[in-house]
Amino acid sequence: MNQSRDQLSKSLDRRVRHLMIRTLERFEDSFEDLENTRDGQIFKGDIKNSFNDVMRAQRDELRDYEIEYRPLKLNTDNTLATTRTFIETVQKVDFGFHDDIPFVAFHASNEHGKVLDAIRSELTVGVIFINDDKNLILEIAGVEDCINRVLPIMDRYRFHPEVRIKYKEWRGELVKQYTGDRYDD
């Protein structure tokens, strides 16, 4: 199990258990006479079952997110890298410039919208839109965003040879633009 996911799961379980205990304590304080009745015991059992259902659902959601929607993973050196989900989702990657503004566009079919949204969320940049082919595109534009968010991942990505050449050319222009912007002041 992923260590950070395991820690999050344990933290969520502790919070839900704490909430369950506080709820049961308040119930017992407010309805002392009901605690010893059959209905009171049934109600307490229902509360415990409800809280346990919530904890199981949270664990399931975390497991589903890891398997299905984690397109990027955090390496031990705190850099992001692509996962199999990313590679299976992205049909095409375009690198280019709109006028002087660098961009990268990740193309995917409509059924992979959640994965593109997860990529956008993890990178904290980009816009998702539908192109003419009814496919989705996640586009990230701007010198800073491309340098800080895209390059650390794309430098690790294995491209086909012809795409690798386009990427290296785009990357070279992007770095020139970035270093020029930093030293123009």
Backbone as a chain_set.jsonl record, in Angstrom:
{"seq": "MNQSRDQLSKSLDRRVRHLMIRTLERFEDSFEDLENTRDGQIFKGDIKNSFNDVMRAQRDELRDYEIEYRPLKLNTDNTLATTRTFIETVQKVDFGFHDDIPFVAFHASNEHGKVLDAIRSELTVGVIFINDDKNLILEIAGVEDCINRVLPIMDRYRFHPEVRIKYKEWRGELVKQYTGDRYDD", "coords": {"N": [[0.837, -1.181, 0.0], [0.479, 2.263, -0.689], [2.421, 4.551, 1.105], [1.691, 7.223, 1.864], [-1.031, 7.173, 1.252], [-1.839, 5.205, 3.025], [-1.33, 6.471, 5.476], [-3.159, 8.609, 5.254], [-5.548, 7.158, 5.197], [-5.539, 5.98, 7.773], [-5.63, 8.31, 9.329], [-8.133, 9.367, 8.551], [-9.793, 7.296, 9.493], [-9.302, 7.514, 12.283], [-10.428, 10.05, 12.766], [-13.137, 9.633, 12.094], [-13.784, 7.621, 13.949], [-13.389, 9.055, 16.331], [-15.408, 10.977, 16.047], [-17.61, 9.244, 16.122], [-17.432, 8.202, 18.751], [-17.744, 10.568, 20.259], [-20.355, 11.241, 19.451], [-21.82, 9.058, 20.447], [-21.278, 9.354, 23.184], [-22.543, 11.825, 23.676], [-25.141, 11.061, 23.072], [-25.615, 9.174, 25.134], [-25.392, 10.876, 27.354], [-27.518, 12.633, 26.924], [-29.804, 11.023, 26.764], [-30.177, 9.237, 29.065], [-31.97, 7.4, 30.195], [-32.824, 5.986, 27.979], [-30.646, 4.495, 27.242], [-30.56, 2.041, 28.494], [-32.651, 0.709, 27.381], [-34.22, -1.42, 24.939], [-34.684, -0.185, 22.434], [-32.917, 1.971, 22.634], [-30.437, 0.634, 22.65], [-30.544, -0.535, 20.106], [-30.548, 1.782, 18.539], [-27.977, 2.834, 19.185], [-26.41, 0.773, 18.131], [-27.073, 1.052, 15.42], [-25.948, 3.565, 14.917], [-23.207, 2.99, 15.301], [-22.844, 1.128, 13.215], [-23.366, 2.771, 11.005], [-21.23, 4.632, 11.122], [-19.076, 2.847, 10.792], [-19.653, 1.981, 8.197], [-19.126, 4.352, 6.818], [-16.352, 4.575, 7.23], [-15.446, 2.268, 5.848], [-16.314, 2.926, 3.254], [-14.726, 5.191, 2.76], [-12.154, 4.015, 2.724], [-12.475, 2.346, 0.493], [-12.87, 4.29, -1.52], [-10.371, 5.579, -1.491], [-8.755, 3.455, -2.325], [-9.845, 2.961, -4.893], [-9.238, 5.414, -6.095], [-6.46, 5.354, -6.163], [-5.973, 3.195, -7.895], [-7.467, 3.752, -10.237], [-7.465, 6.537, -10.823], [-5.019, 7.807, -10.382], [-2.877, 9.374, -12.118], [-0.329, 10.328, -11.924], [2.633, 9.899, -9.975], [4.231, 10.363, -6.828], [7.604, 10.543, -6.399], [10.347, 9.32, -4.355], [12.126, 11.42, -4.199], [10.535, 13.622, -4.176], [9.579, 14.365, -6.692], [7.306, 14.362, -9.449], [6.09, 11.638, -11.385], [5.098, 9.832, -14.333], [2.408, 7.445, -14.445], [1.206, 4.134, -15.181], [-1.49, 4.492, -15.745], [-1.52, 7.143, -16.705], [0.001, 6.836, -19.059], [-1.608, 5.041, -20.482], [-3.865, 6.576, -20.862], [-3.303, 9.042, -22.186], [-3.439, 9.93, -25.475], [-2.058, 11.418, -27.296], [0.501, 13.892, -27.371], [1.022, 17.285, -27.675], [3.415, 19.801, -28.36], [4.094, 23.208, -28.326], [3.81, 26.68, -29.43], [1.732, 29.398, -28.791], [1.661, 32.188, -30.428], [4.072, 33.76, -28.653], [3.771, 32.264, -26.415], [4.394, 29.402, -24.625], [3.051, 26.061, -24.823], [1.651, 22.92, -23.774], [-0.199, 20.145, -24.792], [-2.329, 17.626, -23.807], [-3.895, 14.934, -25.202], [-6.891, 13.028, -25.027], [-9.385, 10.424, -25.015], [-12.958, 10.888, -24.595], [-13.924, 9.242, -22.497], [-11.907, 9.239, -20.664], [-11.96, 11.486, -19.098], [-11.969, 11.877, -16.296], [-9.423, 11.079, -15.593], [-7.812, 12.937, -16.953], [-8.657, 15.198, -15.576], [-7.685, 14.552, -13.055], [-4.944, 14.666, -13.582], [-4.715, 17.402, -14.162], [-5.474, 18.401, -11.649], [-3.426, 17.398, -9.973], [-1.19, 18.622, -11.063], [-1.893, 21.19, -10.686], [-2.435, 23.12, -12.592], [-3.677, 24.191, -15.821], [-6.173, 23.699, -18.423], [-9.123, 22.026, -19.334], [-10.653, 21.028, -22.307], [-13.021, 20.371, -24.996], [-12.12, 19.223, -28.159], [-12.426, 19.601, -31.791], [-12.675, 16.99, -32.666], [-14.173, 15.745, -30.812], [-12.728, 14.763, -28.742], [-10.99, 15.024, -25.602], [-8.913, 17.649, -24.368], [-6.22, 18.501, -22.38], [-4.752, 21.408, -21.676], [-1.799, 23.105, -20.95], [-0.406, 26.172, -20.418], [2.043, 28.777, -20.741], [5.124, 30.157, -19.629], [6.238, 29.845, -16.97], [4.523, 27.857, -15.823], [4.918, 25.729, -17.61], [7.675, 25.262, -17.296], [7.893, 24.741, -14.489], [5.903, 22.809, -13.94], [5.444, 21.042, -16.123], [7.924, 20.21, -17.387], [9.393, 18.698, -15.341], [7.982, 16.283, -15.359], [7.711, 15.505, -18.06], [10.37, 15.221, -18.814], [10.971, 12.752, -17.83], [9.316, 11.099, -19.18], [8.74, 8.564, -21.598], [9.054, 8.983, -24.885], [8.01, 8.385, -28.315], [10.491, 8.129, -30.865], [10.265, 10.263, -32.883], [8.564, 12.064, -31.605], [10.066, 12.639, -29.364], [12.126, 14.173, -30.479], [10.682, 16.486, -31.288], [9.85, 17.306, -28.731], [12.322, 17.89, -27.467], [13.2, 20.057, -29.043], [11.145, 21.942, -28.536], [11.442, 22.143, -25.754], [14.015, 23.245, -25.598], [13.572, 25.813, -26.724], [11.724, 26.76, -24.872], [13.242, 26.827, -22.483], [15.172, 28.716, -23.229], [13.509, 30.955, -23.478], [12.624, 31.151, -20.83], [15.008, 31.578, -19.334], [15.795, 33.93, -20.555], [13.673, 35.639, -19.825], [14.141, 35.806, -17.099], [16.515, 37.153, -16.864], [16.17, 39.574, -18.094], [15.415, 41.685, -16.524]], "CA": [[0.0, 0.0, 0.0], [1.175, 3.536, -0.743], [2.591, 5.036, 2.469], [0.884, 8.424, 2.115], [-2.431, 6.763, 1.24], [-2.033, 4.475, 4.278], [-1.403, 7.485, 6.528], [-4.428, 9.306, 5.09], [-6.596, 6.223, 5.589], [-5.523, 5.886, 9.239], [-6.08, 9.595, 9.848], [-9.583, 9.44, 8.362], [-10.397, 6.345, 10.431], [-9.247, 8.115, 13.629], [-11.397, 11.144, 12.843], [-14.494, 9.079, 12.101], [-13.963, 6.954, 15.255], [-13.547, 10.119, 17.33], [-16.76, 11.52, 15.876], [-18.551, 8.225, 16.583], [-17.371, 8.16, 20.217], [-18.371, 11.81, 20.766], [-21.791, 11.148, 19.201], [-22.371, 8.095, 21.405], [-21.221, 9.974, 24.515], [-23.627, 12.83, 23.747], [-26.391, 10.301, 23.1], [-25.775, 8.626, 26.478], [-25.623, 11.991, 28.275], [-28.822, 13.249, 26.671], [-30.898, 10.055, 26.896], [-29.708, 8.23, 30.009], [-32.974, 6.365, 30.409], [-32.945, 5.171, 26.768], [-29.475, 3.65, 27.069], [-30.836, 0.698, 29.006], [-33.809, 0.139, 26.701], [-33.922, -2.148, 23.691], [-34.625, 0.811, 21.353], [-31.675, 2.717, 22.798], [-29.342, -0.232, 22.212], [-30.659, -0.65, 18.64], [-30.114, 3.059, 17.983], [-26.523, 2.893, 19.325], [-25.866, -0.168, 17.149], [-27.232, 1.663, 14.102], [-24.947, 4.635, 14.797], [-21.899, 2.347, 15.102], [-22.825, 0.568, 11.861], [-23.273, 3.885, 10.049], [-19.859, 5.131, 11.136], [-18.223, 1.822, 10.182], [-19.904, 2.051, 6.758], [-18.4, 5.524, 6.316], [-14.918, 4.248, 7.187], [-15.227, 1.329, 4.746], [-16.483, 3.662, 2.002], [-13.531, 6.021, 2.563], [-11.062, 3.128, 2.315], [-12.742, 1.932, -0.886], [-12.634, 5.429, -2.405], [-8.931, 5.764, -1.594], [-8.227, 2.358, -3.14], [-10.261, 3.224, -6.271], [-8.501, 6.57, -6.609], [-5.097, 4.913, -6.447], [-5.952, 2.299, -9.044], [-8.08, 4.267, -11.452], [-7.339, 7.956, -11.121], [-3.726, 8.393, -10.05], [-2.061, 9.361, -13.325], [1.034, 10.727, -11.593], [3.021, 9.41, -8.656], [5.273, 11.13, -6.171], [8.804, 9.754, -6.155], [10.978, 9.572, -3.06], [12.814, 12.715, -4.248], [9.456, 14.62, -4.274], [9.243, 14.725, -8.063], [6.191, 13.585, -9.987], [6.391, 10.818, -12.556], [3.891, 9.266, -14.941], [2.044, 6.077, -14.095], [0.614, 3.377, -16.285], [-2.761, 5.153, -16.054], [-1.198, 8.295, -17.542], [0.452, 6.351, -20.363], [-2.747, 4.43, -21.173], [-4.889, 7.592, -21.087], [-2.88, 10.087, -23.116], [-3.322, 9.422, -26.848], [-1.137, 12.252, -28.06], [0.987, 15.073, -26.665], [1.508, 18.338, -28.58], [4.225, 20.865, -27.782], [4.134, 24.31, -29.275], [3.731, 28.053, -28.956], [0.681, 30.28, -29.291], [2.499, 33.384, -30.502], [5.279, 33.473, -27.879], [3.392, 31.563, -25.183], [4.56, 27.955, -24.773], [1.967, 25.214, -24.314], [1.662, 21.481, -23.993], [-1.585, 19.671, -24.836], [-2.5, 16.181, -23.654], [-5.144, 14.514, -25.847], [-7.437, 11.758, -24.543], [-10.781, 10.212, -25.398], [-13.937, 11.404, -23.633], [-14.1, 8.39, -21.319], [-10.798, 9.45, -19.738], [-12.067, 12.828, -18.538], [-11.583, 11.882, -14.879], [-7.971, 10.972, -15.501], [-7.27, 14.255, -17.327], [-8.939, 16.105, -14.464], [-6.74, 14.203, -11.99], [-3.651, 15.224, -13.989], [-4.823, 18.841, -13.952], [-5.49, 18.652, -10.205], [-2.12, 17.134, -9.387], [-0.25, 19.647, -11.537], [-2.512, 22.457, -10.253], [-2.502, 24.052, -13.72], [-4.227, 23.663, -17.061], [-7.586, 23.815, -18.768], [-9.601, 20.897, -20.126], [-11.722, 21.402, -23.237], [-13.319, 19.399, -26.048], [-11.706, 19.737, -29.467], [-13.332, 19.305, -32.906], [-12.836, 15.537, -32.824], [-14.928, 15.3, -29.642], [-11.798, 14.267, -27.738], [-10.649, 16.015, -24.593], [-7.538, 18.145, -24.36], [-5.746, 19.245, -21.223], [-3.69, 22.297, -22.156], [-1.07, 23.898, -19.965], [0.272, 27.227, -21.178], [2.795, 29.765, -19.976], [6.525, 29.796, -19.388], [6.437, 29.351, -15.598], [3.811, 26.591, -15.633], [5.584, 24.678, -18.395], [8.968, 24.978, -16.659], [7.75, 24.188, -13.141], [4.952, 21.703, -13.833], [5.486, 20.085, -17.236], [9.254, 19.643, -17.627], [9.795, 17.613, -14.43], [7.312, 15.032, -15.727], [8.01, 15.142, -19.45], [11.768, 14.789, -18.914], [11.0, 11.341, -17.448], [8.368, 10.381, -20.031], [9.364, 7.911, -22.76], [8.368, 9.331, -26.125], [8.455, 7.771, -29.561], [11.647, 8.928, -31.321], [9.917, 11.519, -33.562], [7.987, 12.971, -30.601], [11.194, 13.038, -28.524], [12.804, 15.261, -31.184], [9.827, 17.679, -31.145], [9.901, 17.722, -27.332], [13.618, 18.514, -27.182], [13.209, 21.38, -29.685], [10.236, 22.79, -27.755], [12.061, 22.336, -24.448], [15.121, 24.182, -25.783], [12.99, 27.154, -26.895], [11.103, 27.125, -23.591], [14.313, 27.167, -21.54], [15.721, 30.008, -23.678], [12.534, 31.981, -23.106], [12.616, 31.24, -19.372], [16.237, 32.222, -18.867], [15.759, 35.304, -21.061], [12.744, 36.393, -18.998], [14.703, 35.977, -15.763], [17.665, 38.052, -16.881], [15.844, 40.837, -18.766], [15.14, 42.742, -15.528]], "C": [[0.884, 1.248, 0.0], [1.229, 4.131, 0.665], [1.729, 6.264, 2.757], [-0.597, 8.086, 2.12], [-2.765, 6.03, 2.532], [-2.174, 5.458, 5.442], [-2.726, 8.244, 6.459], [-5.579, 8.424, 5.548], [-6.684, 6.113, 7.113], [-6.024, 7.181, 9.874], [-7.605, 9.744, 9.717], [-10.311, 8.498, 9.302], [-10.422, 6.911, 11.847], [-10.295, 9.21, 13.782], [-12.827, 10.627, 12.909], [-14.763, 8.385, 13.43], [-14.176, 7.987, 16.36], [-14.959, 10.72, 17.256], [-17.809, 10.532, 16.373], [-18.58, 8.191, 18.116], [-18.037, 9.383, 20.814], [-19.888, 11.765, 20.586], [-22.444, 10.205, 20.205], [-22.346, 8.648, 22.831], [-22.339, 10.994, 24.701], [-24.997, 12.16, 23.829], [-26.651, 9.783, 24.513], [-26.037, 9.72, 27.498], [-27.028, 12.559, 28.134], [-29.986, 12.311, 26.959], [-30.478, 8.905, 27.802], [-30.701, 7.083, 30.168], [-33.129, 5.459, 29.185], [-31.791, 4.194, 26.595], [-29.735, 2.2, 27.488], [-32.051, 0.049, 28.347], [-33.361, -0.569, 25.43], [-33.786, -1.168, 22.521], [-33.34, 1.638, 21.418], [-30.479, 1.918, 22.333], [-29.348, -0.399, 20.691], [-30.15, 0.622, 17.982], [-28.587, 3.187, 18.047], [-25.856, 1.956, 18.319], [-25.95, 0.389, 15.744], [-26.203, 2.773, 13.879], [-23.571, 4.028, 14.53], [-21.79, 1.778, 13.689], [-22.683, 1.661, 10.804], [-21.854, 4.429, 9.981], [-18.899, 4.121, 10.507], [-18.41, 1.784, 8.668], [-19.146, 3.214, 6.124], [-16.907, 5.218, 6.212], [-14.603, 3.276, 6.051], [-15.331, 2.04, 3.39], [-15.265, 4.545, 1.717], [-12.352, 5.178, 2.107], [-11.235, 2.691, 0.866], [-12.463, 3.06, -1.869], [-11.14, 5.679, -2.573], [-8.306, 4.687, -2.479], [-8.593, 2.565, -4.615], [-9.46, 4.364, -6.878], [-7.081, 6.164, -6.988], [-5.039, 4.105, -7.733], [-6.369, 3.02, -10.315], [-7.681, 5.689, -11.8], [-5.996, 8.584, -10.753], [-2.819, 8.36, -11.276], [-0.601, 9.741, -13.074], [1.357, 10.181, -10.215], [4.173, 10.256, -8.134], [6.443, 10.194, -5.879], [9.395, 10.109, -4.802], [11.725, 10.909, -3.026], [11.829, 13.875, -4.442], [9.228, 15.133, -5.685], [8.086, 13.839, -8.514], [6.65, 12.81, -11.206], [5.086, 10.232, -13.08], [3.674, 7.843, -14.447], [1.504, 5.387, -15.331], [-0.718, 4.002, -16.713], [-2.546, 6.336, -16.985], [-0.869, 7.822, -18.957], [-0.702, 5.754, -21.163], [-3.813, 5.453, -21.554], [-4.524, 8.552, -22.208], [-2.649, 9.468, -24.493], [-2.233, 10.144, -27.623], [-0.731, 13.429, -27.189], [1.512, 16.045, -27.716], [2.307, 19.358, -27.783], [4.259, 21.984, -28.798], [4.082, 25.654, -28.596], [2.528, 28.712, -29.604], [1.315, 31.667, -29.255], [3.795, 33.066, -29.756], [4.996, 32.673, -26.612], [3.509, 30.047, -25.387], [3.343, 27.208, -24.213], [2.303, 23.757, -24.55], [0.204, 21.045, -23.899], [-1.599, 18.152, -24.775], [-3.862, 15.818, -24.223], [-5.575, 13.169, -25.272], [-8.887, 11.638, -25.01], [-11.701, 10.668, -24.266], [-14.056, 10.553, -22.371], [-12.978, 8.544, -20.303], [-10.805, 10.858, -19.13], [-11.639, 12.898, -17.086], [-10.07, 11.819, -14.716], [-7.321, 12.302, -15.885], [-7.495, 15.263, -16.207], [-7.996, 15.816, -13.287], [-5.341, 14.736, -12.315], [-3.648, 16.726, -13.727], [-4.777, 19.178, -12.463], [-4.115, 18.453, -9.58], [-1.076, 18.156, -9.833], [-0.661, 21.035, -11.081], [-2.516, 23.527, -11.344], [-3.216, 23.377, -14.884], [-5.726, 23.849, -17.187], [-7.959, 22.61, -19.625], [-10.727, 21.396, -21.018], [-11.902, 20.299, -24.265], [-12.876, 20.004, -27.372], [-12.703, 19.301, -30.548], [-13.619, 17.819, -33.068], [-13.645, 14.925, -31.69], [-14.028, 14.586, -28.627], [-11.491, 15.387, -26.77], [-9.183, 16.405, -24.715], [-7.306, 18.86, -23.039], [-4.588, 20.083, -21.729], [-3.124, 23.099, -21.002], [-0.246, 24.894, -20.748], [0.981, 28.183, -20.231], [4.177, 29.258, -19.628], [6.7, 29.164, -18.01], [5.771, 27.994, -15.385], [4.474, 25.457, -16.402], [6.92, 24.286, -17.763], [8.769, 24.221, -15.348], [6.876, 22.949, -13.054], [5.144, 20.622, -14.907], [6.857, 19.423, -17.381], [9.647, 18.535, -16.647], [9.157, 16.262, -14.767], [7.737, 14.585, -17.118], [9.469, 14.722, -19.642], [11.904, 13.306, -18.578], [10.143, 10.465, -18.36], [9.089, 9.773, -21.229], [8.52, 8.175, -23.999], [8.827, 8.424, -27.258], [9.566, 8.669, -30.1], [11.281, 10.258, -31.997], [9.305, 12.541, -32.602], [9.099, 13.479, -29.683], [11.944, 14.209, -29.155], [12.001, 16.555, -31.052], [9.876, 18.211, -29.719], [11.213, 18.444, -27.018], [13.728, 19.903, -27.809], [12.353, 22.365, -28.888], [10.851, 23.142, -26.409], [13.196, 23.355, -24.537], [14.624, 25.619, -25.926], [12.385, 27.659, -25.587], [12.167, 27.569, -22.592], [14.966, 28.489, -21.927], [14.799, 31.146, -23.266], [12.539, 32.209, -21.603], [13.848, 31.96, -18.862], [16.318, 33.654, -19.37], [14.853, 36.172, -20.226], [13.346, 36.708, -17.631], [15.825, 37.003, -15.749], [17.395, 39.362, -17.617], [15.654, 41.991, -17.791], [16.309, 43.58, -15.261]], "O": [[1.936, 1.259, 0.639], [0.205, 4.208, 1.345], [1.094, 6.326, 3.81], [-1.351, 8.651, 2.912], [-3.853, 6.207, 3.08], [-3.044, 5.288, 6.297], [-3.35, 8.495, 7.49], [-6.492, 8.902, 6.221], [-7.777, 6.149, 7.678], [-6.766, 7.143, 10.856], [-8.277, 10.187, 10.649], [-11.348, 8.864, 9.856], [-11.434, 6.808, 12.54], [-10.972, 9.289, 14.807], [-13.636, 11.126, 13.691], [-15.849, 8.533, 13.991], [-15.039, 7.815, 17.221], [-15.61, 10.937, 18.278], [-18.797, 10.94, 16.983], [-19.659, 8.156, 18.709], [-18.809, 9.267, 21.766], [-20.629, 12.201, 21.468], [-23.502, 10.515, 20.752], [-23.285, 8.435, 23.597], [-22.997, 11.03, 25.74], [-25.889, 12.615, 24.545], [-27.756, 9.924, 25.038], [-26.826, 9.519, 28.42], [-27.655, 12.925, 29.128], [-31.056, 12.769, 27.36], [-30.425, 7.751, 27.377], [-30.301, 5.923, 30.265], [-33.517, 4.298, 29.321], [-31.92, 3.188, 25.897], [-29.193, 1.263, 26.902], [-32.437, -1.057, 28.726], [-32.264, -0.338, 24.921], [-32.873, -1.303, 21.707], [-32.749, 1.966, 20.389], [-29.589, 2.466, 21.683], [-28.291, -0.404, 20.06], [-29.415, 0.568, 16.996], [-27.965, 3.604, 17.069], [-24.842, 2.314, 17.72], [-25.02, 0.228, 14.954], [-25.653, 2.905, 12.786], [-22.849, 4.485, 13.644], [-20.756, 1.929, 13.039], [-21.96, 1.491, 9.823], [-21.332, 4.663, 8.89], [-17.999, 4.51, 9.762], [-17.446, 1.579, 7.93], [-18.593, 3.084, 5.031], [-16.269, 5.563, 5.217], [-13.597, 3.442, 5.361], [-14.532, 1.785, 2.488], [-14.82, 4.64, 0.573], [-11.623, 5.577, 1.199], [-10.273, 2.666, 0.099], [-11.887, 2.828, -2.932], [-10.684, 5.962, -3.681], [-7.427, 4.979, -3.29], [-7.752, 2.369, -5.492], [-9.051, 4.295, -8.037], [-6.564, 6.589, -8.022], [-4.153, 4.31, -8.563], [-5.705, 2.913, -11.346], [-7.57, 6.015, -12.982], [-5.865, 9.806, -10.814], [-2.063, 7.404, -11.451], [0.26, 9.5, -13.921], [0.467, 10.016, -9.382], [4.976, 10.789, -8.9], [6.286, 9.181, -5.196], [8.988, 11.088, -4.176], [11.937, 11.472, -1.952], [12.228, 14.975, -4.825], [8.725, 16.244, -5.855], [7.911, 12.722, -8.029], [7.499, 13.274, -11.967], [4.094, 10.149, -12.356], [4.614, 7.136, -14.084], [1.367, 5.996, -16.393], [-1.036, 4.038, -17.901], [-3.295, 6.52, -17.944], [-1.401, 8.35, -19.933], [-0.775, 5.934, -22.379], [-4.587, 5.216, -22.48], [-5.345, 8.84, -23.079], [-1.789, 8.605, -24.666], [-1.572, 9.567, -28.486], [-1.515, 13.907, -26.369], [2.343, 15.68, -28.548], [1.928, 19.733, -26.674], [4.433, 21.744, -29.993], [4.273, 25.779, -27.386], [2.323, 28.602, -30.813], [1.485, 32.252, -28.186], [4.546, 32.189, -30.183], [5.907, 32.434, -25.819], [2.806, 29.475, -26.22], [2.698, 27.658, -23.265], [3.121, 23.41, -25.403], [-0.539, 21.515, -23.037], [-0.963, 17.479, -25.586], [-4.88, 16.343, -23.772], [-4.75, 12.281, -25.053], [-9.526, 12.632, -25.355], [-11.269, 10.814, -23.123], [-14.268, 11.092, -21.285], [-13.085, 8.032, -19.189], [-9.764, 11.355, -18.7], [-11.011, 13.874, -16.675], [-9.508, 12.434, -13.809], [-6.386, 12.748, -15.22], [-6.625, 16.086, -15.922], [-7.561, 16.741, -12.601], [-4.633, 15.204, -11.423], [-2.705, 17.261, -13.145], [-4.114, 20.135, -12.063], [-3.688, 19.253, -8.748], [-0.182, 18.512, -9.065], [0.153, 21.958, -11.094], [-2.593, 24.717, -11.04], [-3.344, 22.154, -14.927], [-6.438, 24.112, -16.218], [-7.214, 22.22, -20.524], [-11.635, 22.092, -20.565], [-11.062, 19.41, -24.399], [-13.206, 21.149, -27.681], [-13.724, 18.69, -30.231], [-14.685, 17.436, -33.552], [-13.785, 13.704, -31.621], [-14.525, 13.88, -27.75], [-11.706, 16.561, -27.074], [-8.334, 15.604, -25.108], [-8.094, 19.714, -22.632], [-3.566, 19.549, -22.16], [-3.85, 23.683, -20.198], [0.522, 24.52, -21.634], [0.577, 28.372, -19.084], [4.371, 28.071, -19.365], [7.251, 28.069, -17.895], [6.384, 27.082, -14.83], [4.579, 24.341, -15.894], [7.255, 23.103, -17.705], [9.397, 23.187, -15.12], [7.085, 22.114, -12.174], [5.018, 19.431, -14.625], [6.941, 18.2, -17.488], [10.189, 17.517, -17.077], [9.74, 15.215, -14.486], [8.083, 13.422, -17.325], [9.769, 13.942, -20.546], [12.866, 12.668, -19.005], [10.234, 9.238, -18.318], [9.963, 10.415, -21.811], [7.413, 7.654, -24.137], [9.877, 7.785, -27.183], [9.575, 9.866, -29.811], [11.913, 11.277, -31.719], [9.504, 13.745, -32.767], [9.07, 14.638, -29.269], [12.354, 15.133, -28.453], [12.564, 17.604, -30.741], [9.938, 19.422, -29.51], [11.207, 19.494, -26.374], [14.277, 20.822, -27.199], [12.782, 23.482, -28.602], [10.793, 24.291, -25.971], [13.333, 24.219, -23.671], [15.183, 26.536, -25.324], [12.516, 28.833, -25.241], [11.998, 28.589, -21.924], [15.282, 29.3, -21.056], [15.253, 32.175, -22.765], [12.466, 33.352, -21.153], [13.736, 32.867, -18.037], [16.861, 34.514, -18.677], [15.194, 37.318, -19.933], [13.082, 37.771, -17.07], [16.06, 37.653, -14.73], [18.302, 40.183, -17.753], [15.725, 43.154, -18.189], [16.233, 44.505, -14.453]]}, "num_chains": 1, "name": "protein.A"}
